[in-house]
Amino acid sequence: MEHVKKLENNQSLQYIIGLGCIFLVSLICYLFINIIGYHVVALILLLAVSVLAMFLETFPIVIIAIASALIWNFLFIQPRSTLSITTPEDALLFLMYFVVAVMNGVFTSRIRKAEAVARQRKEKEKTLQLYNTLLNSLSHELKTPISTIIGAVDTLKMNSGKISEDNKTELYSEIELAGNRLHRQVNNLLSMSRLESNFFRLQLDWYDIKEIVNTVIVNNPKESHKINLLSSEDLPLFKIDGPLIEQVIHNIVHNALEYTPAGSEINISVNFEAGSLVIQICDNGRGFPEDKLEQVFEKFYRLPDTATGGTGLGLSIARGFTNAHNGTITLENLSSGGAKFTISIPAEVTTLNMMQDE
């Protein structure tokens, strides 16, 4: 892609490459002229001009088309090694080739330009749509908790001597929940910025995956749901970016807590299989529509008819951080009901004893 952009911005290079390709094709055809005939050579040169027109600007391709016509006349039309044409048929054929080569080159080049303009317009429209989606989401996700915090603080300040301890505790809980909600959304935005930057680097170290999962469970308390960790006792340590994997698990678990009914159960299993860390997160909720299983990983995508709230970044970030580890994340519905996320990450492993020896 970088070479194509370099070619598009350098007309001198376009002339050199274009004319060089025509001369090379002509030389190859000249070696086989007694087998293929000069009519076939005309078609081959036209094909070469058409292919070059897909990458070159209009003026260079016109010059190349004219050059191909002159080369075809000089090397292949009788009498060879001259620019003269002795028969009316060959003269008409040369004229047709000249017109077709030039028109073909010009039209192909212009079509390519029109497609590039249309593609840029489409990308701008998509970007604008994404920004609108983000702003609409943030207007709710940031405004609501900020309003909650301001309202609770004003109430505490204005009625500090009249509020019971129970009401104070309730207001403090509302402030804490709103603050955590703000913190989560800011983290998601920062994580997405990291993923889209060219300076994103993994900070690999040795981690106990069970400790990471337990941290996620502790940070996602919800009395209406039950979260279980299913793991063998002899798992090795994994060389991963622990905070990123923690956020991957956190985003999926938080998503399950938000969108499964009260009483649902979430099971997190961790295993070491065929050189990879495998994490499966299952719930017994309603699952996902079958035709939306891939779309849920897209930026800002939210399922229709879901409750308001959320920016639609959580699962997109989970996939991005997993891909950064050269891993995969898949989603499927369970036959018994609910959804299952499977995260597979190739990783180096070691035992705790080996770490202590080192």
Secondary structure, DSSP 8 states (H G I E B T S, - for coil): -HHHHHHHT-HHHHHHHHHHHHHHHHHHHHHTHHHHHHHHHHHHHHHHHHHHHTTS-HHHHHHHHHHHHHHHHHHHSSSTTSS---SHHHHHHHHHHHHHHHHHHHHHHHHHHHHHHHHHHHHHHHHHHHHHHHHHHHHHHTHHHHHHHHHHHHHHHHTTTTS-HHHHHHHHHHHHHHHHHHHHHHHHHHHHHHHHSTT-----EEE-HHHHHHHHHHTS--TTSEEEEEE-TT--EEEE-HHHHHHHHHHHHHHHHHHS-TT-EEEEEEEEETTEEEEEEEE-S----GGGTTGGGSTT---TT--S---S-HHHHHHHHHHHTT-EEEEEE-TTSSEEEEEEEE--EE-HHHHHH-
